[in-house]
């Protein structure tokens, strides 16, 4: 399963790289502030159609099944309401854009790297600031491929959404696969 996922991701990267016409667009360096999960993000070009972004902040997230429990060992919405963990995070993401020339051809903006992308994403959370579950470790990690879009609206407003499967684990050796992680960021480009 892991080998098949890696091969599929590499094939998709190769196809999207050759699908772009060279030298018609270069990605941009963008610094942004996000407010849904408060934090700062720096997106740096790594090629004509790729960027690497680093986000740091304090975010809201749910618990992973194999990495959380309650005092009695069972997570239930009836006992706890909505499961939440508020913790500092580090989010690293390599993005490969595949539709920038198409957007240019339709007179749509590509400013601040507005386009569709596939990515490899890694995220880690630190010790909880507030939560209603017991974590197996103060640190957890997740990584996986994603598909997403990011857009610039108006002068500064930024929207990012991406979704994909992930493998998550902690420092105690617990881990598993979660079929869908998603990210929604709203913020401002500076």
C-alpha positions in Angstrom: 0.0 0.0 0.0 2.8 2.5 0.9 4.8 1.6 -2.2 1.7 2.0 -4.4 1.0 5.5 -2.8 4.6 6.6 -3.4 4.6 5.4 -7.0 1.2 7.1 -7.7 2.5 10.4 -6.1 5.7 10.4 -8.2 3.7 9.6 -11.4 1.4 12.5 -10.7 4.3 14.9 -10.0 6.0 13.8 -13.3 2.8 14.3 -15.3 2.0 17.7 -13.8 5.6 18.9 -14.3 5.6 18.0 -18.0 2.1 19.4 -18.4 3.2 22.9 -17.7 4.8 25.1 -20.4 8.1 26.2 -19.2 9.0 29.9 -18.6 5.5 31.4 -18.6 5.2 31.7 -14.9 7.4 31.7 -11.8 6.0 31.1 -8.3 6.4 33.9 -5.8 7.6 34.3 -2.3 4.6 35.1 -0.1 4.4 35.8 3.7 0.9 35.5 5.1 -0.9 35.6 8.4 -3.7 33.0 8.9 -6.5 33.6 11.4 -8.6 30.4 11.4 -5.8 28.5 13.0 -3.8 31.6 14.2 -0.3 31.5 12.7 2.2 32.8 10.2 3.2 31.1 7.0 6.1 31.7 4.6 5.8 30.2 1.1 9.1 30.1 -0.9 9.5 29.2 -4.6 11.4 26.0 -5.3 10.8 26.0 -9.0 8.7 27.7 -11.7 5.7 25.7 -10.6 6.5 24.7 -7.1 6.8 26.2 -3.6 7.7 25.1 -0.1 5.6 26.5 2.7 6.3 26.6 6.5 3.5 27.5 8.9 3.9 28.0 12.6 1.1 28.8 15.0 -1.5 27.6 17.5 -4.3 25.5 16.1 -7.4 23.7 16.8 -7.7 20.0 15.8 -9.4 16.8 16.7 -7.8 13.7 18.2 -6.4 10.7 16.3 -8.1 7.4 17.3 -4.9 5.6 18.3 -3.3 8.6 20.0 -6.1 9.8 22.3 -8.4 8.6 24.9 -10.4 10.0 27.8 -10.0 9.3 31.5 -12.0 6.1 31.1 -10.2 5.1 27.9 -13.1 5.6 25.5 -13.7 8.7 23.4 -17.4 9.4 22.9 -19.1 12.6 21.8 -21.8 12.0 24.4 -19.3 12.2 27.3 -17.1 15.0 25.9 -19.1 16.9 23.3 -16.8 17.9 20.4 -13.4 16.4 20.8 -10.7 19.1 20.6 -7.0 19.7 21.0 -5.6 23.2 21.0 -1.8 23.1 20.6 1.1 24.7 18.9 1.9 23.3 15.4 4.5 23.3 12.7 3.1 22.6 9.1 5.5 21.9 6.2 4.2 21.5 2.7 5.9 21.1 -0.7 3.3 22.2 -3.4 3.4 21.4 -7.1 1.0 23.7 -9.1 -0.5 22.2 -12.2 -3.0 24.7 -13.7 -1.2 28.1 -13.6 -0.9 28.4 -17.4 -4.5 27.5 -17.8 -5.5 30.2 -15.3 -3.4 32.7 -17.1 -5.0 31.7 -20.4 -8.5 32.4 -18.9 -7.3 35.8 -17.5 -7.6 34.5 -13.9 -5.1 35.7 -11.3 -2.1 33.6 -10.4 -0.8 36.3 -8.0 0.5 34.9 -4.7 0.6 31.4 -6.2 -3.2 31.2 -6.8 -3.8 27.8 -8.4 -4.5 24.1 -7.9 -1.8 21.9 -6.5 -0.7 18.5 -5.3 1.6 18.4 -2.3 3.5 16.4 0.3 2.5 17.6 3.7 4.0 17.1 7.2 2.4 18.5 10.3 3.3 18.1 14.0 1.6 19.3 17.2 3.2 20.0 20.5 1.9 19.9 24.1 -1.8 20.8 24.4 -2.8 24.2 25.7 -6.4 23.0 26.1 -8.1 19.7 25.3 -10.8 17.4 26.4 -9.0 14.1 25.7 -5.9 12.4 27.0 -3.1 12.2 24.5 -0.6 9.3 24.4 2.2 11.7 23.9 2.8 15.4 24.0 3.9 15.4 20.4 2.2 13.8 17.4 3.0 13.9 13.7 1.2 13.3 10.4 2.3 13.2 6.8 0.7 12.4 3.4 -0.1 13.5 -0.1 -2.8 16.2 -0.6 -4.7 17.9 -3.4 -5.7 21.5 -2.9 -6.5 25.0 -4.1 -5.3 28.3 -3.0 -6.6 31.7 -4.1 -6.0 35.4 -3.6 -9.2 37.5 -3.4 -9.1 41.3 -3.6 -5.8 42.9 -2.5 -4.7 40.7 0.3 -7.3 38.0 1.3 -6.1 34.4 1.0 -8.0 31.1 1.0 -6.3 27.6 1.0 -8.1 24.2 1.1 -6.4 20.8 0.7 -7.4 17.2 1.5 -5.7 13.8 1.4 -4.9 10.7 3.3 -2.3 10.7 6.1 -0.2 8.4 8.3 -0.1 9.7 11.9 2.2 8.6 14.8 3.5 9.8 18.1 6.8 9.5 20.1 5.5 6.4 21.9 5.3 4.3 18.7 1.6 4.5 18.2 0.3 5.2 14.8 -2.2 4.4 12.0 -3.6 5.6 8.7 -6.4 8.2 8.6 -8.2 8.3 5.2 -8.7 12.1 5.0 -7.0 15.0 6.6 -8.1 18.4 5.4 -6.8 21.9 5.9 -8.8 25.2 5.6 -6.9 28.4 6.0 -8.2 32.0 5.7 -5.8 34.8 6.1 -4.0 37.8 4.6 -1.0 38.0 2.3 1.5 40.6 3.4 
